[in-house]
Amino acid sequence: MQIRLEGKLSLVTGSTAGIGFSIARGLAATGARVIVNGRTEPRVAAAIEQLKREVPGGEFLPYAGDLSDAKVASDLVKAHPDVDILINNLGIFEPRDFFDIEDAEWERFFRVNVVSGVRLSRLYAEGMAKRGWGRIVFISSESGVQIPVEMIHYGTTKTAQLAVSRGLAERLAGTGVTVNSVLPGPTLSEGVGDFVKALADGQGKSQAEVERDFFKVARPTSLLQRFATTDEVANMVVYVCSEQASATTGAALRVDGGVIRAIP
């Protein structure tokens, strides 16, 4: 199967590193033009420089700014009003005990992880529907189904993304616009890699030992028994954006390494 998306303009929020970076690279490899987003211009510029090395001939458009901010999102739409593929990847996570999380922190997590994607979907989906083609993908998490006790606030935002994705897919029924969620399991993104390294340094263990212990204690239901790579997640996202996936909408697609035990 050969996926080609020439002529399509894609936006990947939070794409200067990790899963977002891999998605941007994967979409560019199909011929799509990619808006690369990060909070600062130096981060965006560095990411694009690396992407151009890895995807020669790829077309990358920079957009620096925090897309959890309504004005930044509005300015983006003015600059790029006709996005065909929207990947709502922007997100934050932090392990913290439930009883230590104040209201403001709950609100911050919802603003970044949920409202940013809701806003961009609202701003772009109608244009996609008018043109008769579009792809919207929310990067959720297995934590939205099996809420991790150490990150209840994070897991709750990922559950909310599943609800928004399904509801929006129904709202856009018959328009040619598909809306799906992708649920990565534990993935060795930049943030997770830093977290694992910090744990290893703090515990006097190797990173391999920390990874093994994590799956033994925190994610014992994993069938993969290792962190997924960001490319393994990106491969699913690129497929969902393809013409070949035109009959897939309203779905929650797992790249979770078998962590979720429920069927389906």
N, C-alpha and C positions, 0 to 999 in steps of 0.2 A: 504494500500500500504506500503510495506516494502522496504526501500532503502538500498542497500548494495553495498559498494564500496571497499571491501577488495582487497588488492593488488595494489590499485591506490595510487600514490604519488601526493599529492596536495601542492600547494604553495599559501598561502594567504598573500599578501603584506599588511603591516600596520595592523598586527593582534594581537597586545599586548593589545588592548582595543577596546571598541565600537563595531561597526558592524563587523569589521574584527575578533575580538575575538570570537564573537558569531558564525560566519561562521566557524572558525577553530574548535570550539567545536562541531558544527553540523556535519561537515565532519568527525571528529574523531568518533562520535557516530555511523556513518555508517560503520566504519572499515577502512576508508582511513588513510594513514599516512599523517601527516600534518607538513609542514615546517612553523614554526612560525617566523615571521619577525617583527622587530622593529629597531629603530635607535641605541639603546644601548644594550649591553649585560645584564646589570641588569634588564632592562625592559623585555627583552625576557625571561630571567631566571624566573622572577616573574610570567610572564604570563603562562609559561609552568608549573610551580609549581601549579598554580591555576587550569589550564586545567586538569592536572593529578588527582587532587582531584575531579573534576567534571565529568571526563570521565575515570574511573578506567580501566586500560588496554589499554588506548589510546596511540598511538605512536606519539611522537612529536619531531621534529628535529629543533634545534635552528639555526637561521641565523640573526645575528645582522648587521645592516648597512643601509645606506640611499639608497634605490633602485632607487632614481631619479638620482643617480650618475652612469655613464656608467661603470666605473671600478668595482664598487660594484656589479652591475648586472652581469658583465662578470665573476667575481669571483664566484658568486652564481651558474651560469650555469656550471662552471668547477666542483664545489662541488656536484651539483645535476643536471646532464645533461638530465635526463629522467623524467621530470615532466609530469604527465598525466592530471592534473587539475590545471589551472592557474586562480586565482581570483585577478584581478587588482583592489584592494581596496584602495591602497595608495592614499591619497588626503589631501588637505588643504582647509580651507575656512576662510573667514574673511569679515564681513560686513564693506564696505567702500564706500564712495561716489565716483562716476565715475571720477569726476574732481580732486580727490586727489590721483589717482593711476598712478604712473609713469610707463614708459616702462619696467623698470627692474622688477617691481612687476608683470606686465602682463607676462613677460617671466618666472618668477619664478613659477607662477601658471600653466603655460603650461608645464614647465619642470616636475613638480611634478605630476600634475593631468592627463596629456595627454601623454607626451613623455615616462614616466616611463613604462606605460602599453604598448605603442607601441613597445618599445624596448624589453620588456620581451616576448611579443607575437611573435615578429620576431625571437627571440632566441629559443623559445620553439615550435612554431607551426609546423615547418617542421618535427621535430622528432615525434610529435603526428601523423601527416599525414602519415609518413612512417610506424608507428605501427598500423595505421588504427583506432585509437580511441583517443579522447581527448575532453576536455572541457575548453573553455576560456570564462570568464565572466568579463565584465567591470561593476564596481559599479558606475553608473552614478547618476542621480538625477532628480526629477521632475523639478528642477531649470534649467535643460537643455532644457525643453520644454516651461515652463513659466518662462522666465528670471526674477529673482527678482531685483527690481530696486536698492536695497541696496547691491547687490552682482553681478553686471553685469559681472565682470571678472570671478568669479566663475562659473556662469551659462554658460558662453561661453565655458569654458573648458569642461563642462558636455555635451554640445551640440556636441562638437568635439568628445567626446567618443562615442556618438551614431553613428556618421558617420564612425569612425574607425571600430566599432564593425560590422556594417552592411557590410561595404566594405570587411572586412576580412572574414566574413561568406561567401560572394560570392566567394572570392578568394579560399576558402577551400571547395567549393562545392563538394560533392561526396567522400570526404576523410574519413568520419567517425568522423571528428572533428566538433563540434558545437561551434558557437560563439554567445553570446547573451549579452545584457545589462540588468541590473536590475536598476529600478528607484525608490529608496526610496523617500518617502515624508519626512516631518519633523520628525526626529527620535531622541529619547532621548539617544544619544551616550554620551560618556564621555565629548567631547568638547561642545556639545549642553547643557549638564547638567551644566557644569561650566559657560557657557554663561548665562543660565537662572538664576542661583544662583547669578551671579554678577549683573544682571539687578534687581533682587528682592532686593538684599542688597542696591543697589544704589537708588532704588525708594521707599524703605520702604514698599514693598509689600511681600506677600507670593509667593512662587514659583508657587502655583496653580493659583493665580491671574495673574501672568505674563504669564503663559501658556494660560489661557483663553483670555487675551488681545491680545496675539500673533496671535491666530487663528481668533479673531474678526477683527484685523486690517491688519496683514501681510499676512495671508493665509485664507481669508474668504471663499474660494471655497472648503475648506476641508470638506468632509462628515464625517470623523472620529471625527473631532473637539478635537483631542488630539494628543500628540506625539505618534508615533509608538514605539514599543520596538525594540531593536536590534535583538532579537530572531525572531520577526515577519518578519524582512527583511531576516535574515539568512535562515529561512525556505524556502523561494522562491529560494534562491541561491542554497541550497542543492538539491532541486528538479531539478533545471536546470542542475546540475552536474550528475544526476542519469541516469541509463539505461532507465528508464521510460520516460525520456524527450528527447529521441534520435531524435524525429521528430520536436523538437523545436530548430530552429536556425535562425539567422538573425533577432531576435525579440528584441523589447524593452518592457520589462515586468515591469509593475507598481506595486509597493508596496507603493503607495503614499497617501493612505487614501482618495482617490477621489479628490485630489487637482486639477488634470488636468481635464479640462472640455471638451476637444476635444474628438471626437469619430472618429477612434479608439484611 
